[in-house]
Amino acid sequence: MKAHLQRFVTSLACSLMLAIAGPATVYAVVLPDDITEQLKELKDNYLLADGFTRMQDMESMTEDEWYTNERFPKWNTDSVFLPDSSMTPIQKAVMLVEHLEKSLPHVRYRVRFRPEFVFNDDFSAPPRAHVSVTRFNLGPERRKSLAEEVGEEHLASVQEFGVGPHVSWRFVFSAIQGQNAHLEGASRKEVADNEAGVMQCLDIPCLHLELPEGPADGMEEVDAPDYDTQAHDPDSVPAYNSSMGNMAALLAASAVGENGYGEPIEGLAPGQSPLQLVLSAGVGGQDPADAGIMHQTHIMDDAIAELWHARLQWGSHVSWMRHIVYRPGRN
């Protein structure tokens, strides 16, 4: 079934389920005017800031080239639901950048997430997720480093190390019409080399070949969470064929919950992101791991102020680490 047709069937199926659930459920999806205006203003301000260019055709970003058996190895093509129907916003954002930009062998992603909860005295809108993904091409840095070690004449071509710009995307997602991460809006800009050169990815410059290490006082190794099936069963097949997308989803799961939107956060300043991830592939050493680290702030907890989680994967071996920052006097 073609993706656009399957999307229509999914929408129709969801409408029927809402109708069966009763009038209150159906009418609840109609947003009051003041809520609609707030959501539009938040979306426009986010997508159009800092020199980004807004994408006009959302459907074209997830047409048939997106829905492939290679990307979704567990896709049940007999189902009315599309294979990304339960994907979380953070994972979908990373995988969309992988899909929309040319593949690179040495790459780093900086992901920032912000939940948006809009309400008035009588109504709360379904949450929105604002997710930014900046992808850095580390191929030139990798080649430069190797040239200093072994000499230019011993290296493969520039193309083998990956050619392409640093690029940044912004996405707005909501849960609607059978999609947990329905794409409401997107914008893009290329990042110049000099701008990328001063950008930080947590505790390191984004273009450095080292991996982020987290807080200075270190991280402790911990057991992999139960939902990391690859850590417990190396032969398991993920639902989505994306090492960086899966890494992002696994790290963020404890912070944003099963649906990927998290909870309302008190005291969050406009534009502030309470969750940042840095993902690296083909970076760091002769046998680089797929590596991810997450820093979570503004935690609604009496004792914990910040959380760090890290995940490394070499082939079938998976390692997790954690660091907890307690509030003063609460540890």
C-alpha positions as CSV (number, residue, x, y, z in Angstrom):
1,M,0.0,0.0,0.0
2,K,1.4,3.4,-1.0
3,A,2.4,5.6,2.0
4,H,-0.1,8.4,1.2
5,L,-2.9,5.9,0.9
6,Q,-1.9,4.1,4.1
7,R,-1.8,7.5,5.8
8,F,-5.4,8.2,4.7
9,V,-6.6,4.8,5.9
10,T,-4.9,5.3,9.2
11,S,-6.5,8.7,9.6
12,L,-9.9,7.2,8.7
13,A,-9.4,4.4,11.2
14,C,-8.5,6.8,14.0
15,S,-11.6,9.0,13.2
16,L,-13.8,5.9,13.5
17,M,-12.2,5.0,16.8
18,L,-12.8,8.5,18.1
19,A,-16.4,8.3,17.0
20,I,-16.9,5.0,18.7
21,A,-15.4,6.4,21.9
22,G,-18.1,9.1,22.1
23,P,-18.8,12.7,21.4
24,A,-16.7,14.1,24.2
25,T,-13.6,12.4,22.8
26,V,-14.3,13.8,19.3
27,Y,-14.9,17.4,20.4
28,A,-11.8,17.3,22.7
29,V,-9.6,17.5,19.6
30,V,-11.1,20.8,18.5
31,L,-8.8,23.5,20.0
32,P,-10.1,26.8,21.3
33,D,-9.0,29.9,19.4
34,D,-6.7,31.2,22.0
35,I,-5.0,27.8,22.3
36,T,-4.6,27.6,18.5
37,E,-3.0,31.1,18.4
38,Q,-0.6,30.3,21.2
39,L,0.5,27.1,19.5
40,K,0.9,28.8,16.1
41,E,3.0,31.6,17.7
42,L,5.3,29.1,19.5
43,K,5.7,27.1,16.3
44,D,6.4,30.1,14.1
45,N,8.9,31.6,16.6
46,Y,10.7,28.3,16.9
47,L,10.9,27.4,13.3
48,L,11.8,30.8,11.9
49,A,14.4,31.9,14.4
50,D,18.2,32.2,13.8
51,G,18.2,32.1,10.0
52,F,16.2,28.9,9.5
53,T,14.2,28.4,6.4
54,R,10.8,26.8,6.8
55,M,9.9,23.6,4.9
56,Q,6.5,24.1,3.2
57,D,5.6,20.5,2.3
58,M,5.5,18.2,5.3
59,E,4.1,15.2,3.6
60,S,6.9,15.0,1.1
61,M,9.4,14.5,3.9
62,T,7.9,11.1,4.8
63,E,6.7,9.8,1.4
64,D,7.5,6.4,0.0
65,E,11.3,6.8,0.2
66,W,10.9,7.1,4.0
67,Y,8.7,4.1,4.4
68,T,11.1,1.3,3.3
69,N,11.6,-2.2,4.7
70,E,15.3,-1.4,5.2
71,R,14.4,1.5,7.6
72,F,11.6,-0.4,9.2
73,P,12.6,-4.1,9.3
74,K,9.6,-5.2,11.4
75,W,7.0,-3.4,9.3
76,N,3.8,-5.3,9.0
77,T,2.6,-4.1,5.6
78,D,-0.9,-5.7,6.3
79,S,-1.5,-3.3,9.2
80,V,-3.5,-0.1,8.6
81,F,-1.0,1.7,10.8
82,L,2.3,3.1,9.4
83,P,5.5,1.6,10.8
84,D,6.5,4.9,12.5
85,S,3.1,5.3,14.2
86,S,4.6,4.7,17.7
87,M,7.9,6.4,17.2
88,T,8.9,9.1,19.7
89,P,9.6,12.7,18.6
90,I,13.3,12.6,19.4
91,Q,13.9,9.4,17.5
92,K,11.9,10.6,14.5
93,A,13.8,13.9,14.4
94,V,17.2,12.1,14.3
95,M,16.0,9.6,11.7
96,L,14.5,12.3,9.5
97,V,17.8,14.1,9.4
98,E,19.5,10.8,8.4
99,H,16.9,10.4,5.7
100,L,16.9,14.0,4.4
101,E,20.7,14.6,4.4
102,K,23.4,12.6,2.7
103,S,24.8,9.7,4.8
104,L,28.2,10.4,6.4
105,P,30.7,7.9,8.0
106,H,32.0,10.2,10.7
107,V,29.3,12.2,12.3
108,R,28.0,13.9,15.4
109,Y,24.5,14.9,16.3
110,R,23.5,17.5,18.9
111,V,19.9,17.1,19.9
112,R,17.9,19.5,22.0
113,F,14.4,18.8,23.2
114,R,11.7,21.1,24.7
115,P,8.1,20.1,25.6
116,E,5.4,22.7,25.0
117,F,2.2,22.4,27.1
118,V,-0.4,25.1,26.2
119,F,-3.6,25.5,28.2
120,N,-6.2,28.0,29.4
121,D,-8.5,27.8,32.4
122,D,-10.8,25.2,30.8
123,F,-8.7,23.3,28.2
124,S,-5.2,21.7,27.9
125,A,-3.9,21.0,24.4
126,P,-2.1,17.8,23.6
127,P,1.6,18.4,24.1
128,R,4.0,19.5,21.4
129,A,7.6,18.5,21.1
130,H,10.2,21.0,19.8
131,V,13.3,19.1,18.7
132,S,16.4,20.6,17.1
133,V,19.0,18.3,15.5
134,T,22.4,19.7,14.4
135,R,24.5,17.3,12.5
136,F,28.3,17.9,12.2
137,N,30.4,16.3,9.5
138,L,33.5,15.1,11.2
139,G,35.0,13.5,8.1
140,P,37.4,16.4,7.3
141,E,38.6,16.5,11.0
142,R,39.1,12.7,11.0
143,R,41.1,12.8,7.7
144,K,43.2,15.8,9.0
145,S,44.0,13.9,12.2
146,L,45.1,10.8,10.3
147,A,47.1,12.8,7.8
148,E,49.2,14.1,10.7
149,E,49.8,10.6,11.9
150,V,50.5,8.6,8.8
151,G,50.8,11.2,6.0
152,E,48.5,12.4,3.3
153,E,49.8,9.9,0.7
154,H,48.5,6.9,2.8
155,L,44.9,8.1,3.1
156,A,41.8,7.4,1.1
157,S,40.1,10.2,-0.9
158,V,38.3,13.1,0.7
159,Q,35.0,11.6,-0.6
160,E,35.7,8.4,1.4
161,F,35.7,10.4,4.6
162,G,32.4,12.0,3.8
163,V,31.5,15.2,2.0
164,G,28.7,17.4,3.1
165,P,27.8,20.5,5.1
166,H,27.1,20.9,8.8
167,V,23.4,21.2,9.0
168,S,20.7,22.1,11.6
169,W,17.0,21.1,11.5
170,R,14.1,22.1,13.8
171,F,11.0,20.0,14.1
172,V,7.6,20.4,15.8
173,F,5.7,17.2,16.6
174,S,2.3,16.4,18.1
175,A,0.3,13.2,18.5
176,I,-2.5,13.0,16.0
177,Q,-4.2,10.8,13.4
178,G,-2.5,7.5,14.5
179,Q,0.9,9.1,14.7
180,N,2.6,9.6,18.1
181,A,5.1,11.9,16.4
182,H,3.1,13.7,13.7
183,L,5.3,16.3,11.9
184,E,3.6,19.7,12.2
185,G,6.5,21.8,11.0
186,A,10.2,21.8,10.1
187,S,12.9,24.2,9.2
188,R,16.5,23.9,8.1
189,K,19.8,25.8,7.8
190,E,23.4,25.0,6.9
191,V,26.0,25.8,9.5
192,A,29.2,27.4,8.3
193,D,32.5,25.9,9.3
194,N,33.5,28.9,11.4
195,E,30.2,28.7,13.3
196,A,30.4,25.0,13.8
197,G,33.9,25.4,15.1
198,V,32.8,27.4,18.1
199,M,29.7,25.3,19.0
200,Q,29.7,23.2,22.1
201,C,28.4,19.6,22.5
202,L,28.1,19.4,26.2
203,D,31.7,19.3,27.6
204,I,33.6,19.3,24.2
205,P,33.7,21.4,21.0
206,C,31.3,19.8,18.5
207,L,34.0,19.3,15.9
208,H,36.5,17.5,18.2
209,L,37.2,13.8,17.6
210,E,37.0,13.0,21.3
211,L,33.8,11.7,22.9
212,P,32.0,13.8,25.6
213,E,32.8,12.5,29.1
214,G,30.2,14.3,31.1
215,P,30.7,15.9,34.5
216,A,34.3,16.3,35.8
217,D,33.7,14.1,38.8
218,G,32.9,11.1,36.6
219,M,30.2,8.7,35.8
220,E,29.5,5.2,37.2
221,E,28.8,2.1,35.2
222,V,25.2,0.9,35.7
223,D,23.1,-2.0,34.4
224,A,21.4,-1.5,31.1
225,P,17.7,-0.7,31.4
226,D,15.2,-3.4,30.6
227,Y,14.0,-1.6,27.5
228,D,17.5,-1.7,25.9
229,T,16.8,-5.1,24.3
230,Q,20.1,-5.1,22.4
231,A,22.1,-4.9,25.7
232,H,20.3,-8.0,26.9
233,D,20.0,-9.9,23.7
234,P,22.6,-9.0,21.0
235,D,20.6,-10.9,18.4
236,S,17.5,-8.9,18.8
237,V,16.3,-6.8,15.8
238,P,15.3,-3.2,16.6
239,A,12.0,-1.9,15.1
240,Y,14.0,0.9,13.4
241,N,17.2,0.5,11.5
242,S,19.0,3.5,12.8
243,S,21.9,3.3,15.3
244,M,21.8,7.0,16.1
245,G,18.0,7.1,16.2
246,N,17.8,4.1,18.5
247,M,20.6,5.5,20.7
248,A,18.7,8.8,21.0
249,A,15.4,7.0,21.9
250,L,17.1,4.7,24.5
251,L,18.9,7.6,26.3
252,A,15.8,9.8,26.3
253,A,13.3,7.2,27.4
254,S,13.9,7.7,31.1
255,A,13.4,11.5,30.8
256,V,10.5,11.8,28.4
257,G,8.5,8.6,29.1
258,E,6.9,6.1,26.7
259,N,5.3,8.7,24.4
260,G,8.3,10.9,24.2
261,Y,6.8,14.2,25.3
262,G,7.6,14.3,29.0
263,E,5.7,16.4,31.5
264,P,5.1,20.1,32.1
265,I,8.2,21.7,33.7
266,E,8.0,24.6,36.1
267,G,10.4,27.5,35.7
268,L,11.4,26.7,32.2
269,A,12.5,29.9,30.4
270,P,11.3,30.5,26.9
271,G,13.5,28.7,24.4
272,Q,15.3,26.7,27.1
273,S,15.9,23.0,26.5
274,P,15.8,20.8,29.5
275,L,17.2,17.8,27.6
276,Q,20.3,17.7,25.4
277,L,21.9,14.6,23.7
278,V,25.1,14.2,21.9
279,L,25.4,11.2,19.6
280,S,28.6,10.2,17.8
281,A,29.4,7.6,15.1
282,G,32.8,6.8,13.5
283,V,34.4,9.1,16.0
284,G,37.1,8.5,18.6
285,G,39.9,5.9,18.2
286,Q,40.8,3.2,15.7
287,D,37.7,1.1,16.6
288,P,35.1,3.8,17.4
289,A,31.9,2.9,19.2
290,D,28.4,4.3,18.6
291,A,28.3,6.7,21.5
292,G,25.6,8.8,23.1
293,I,25.4,11.0,26.2
294,M,22.3,12.8,27.7
295,H,22.1,15.7,30.1
296,Q,18.8,16.4,31.7
297,T,18.0,19.5,33.8
298,H,14.9,21.1,35.4
299,I,13.9,17.8,36.9
300,M,10.7,17.9,38.9
301,D,12.2,16.0,41.9
302,D,12.9,17.1,45.5
303,A,16.3,15.5,45.6
304,I,17.7,15.3,42.1
305,A,18.7,18.4,40.2
306,E,20.4,16.9,37.1
307,L,20.9,13.6,35.4
308,W,23.5,12.3,33.0
309,H,23.3,9.0,31.1
310,A,25.7,7.6,28.6
311,R,25.5,4.6,26.3
312,L,28.4,3.0,24.3
313,Q,28.0,0.2,21.8
314,W,30.8,-1.7,20.1
315,G,29.3,-4.4,17.9
316,S,27.2,-6.5,20.2
317,H,28.7,-5.1,23.5
318,V,26.7,-2.4,25.2
319,S,27.7,-0.3,28.2
320,W,25.7,2.2,30.2
321,M,26.9,4.9,32.7
322,R,25.1,7.4,34.9
323,H,25.8,10.5,37.0
324,I,23.3,12.1,39.4
325,V,23.6,15.7,40.5
326,Y,21.7,16.1,43.8
327,R,20.2,19.3,45.2
328,P,22.3,20.8,48.0
329,G,21.9,18.7,51.2
330,R,19.8,16.0,49.5
331,N,22.3,13.3,48.7
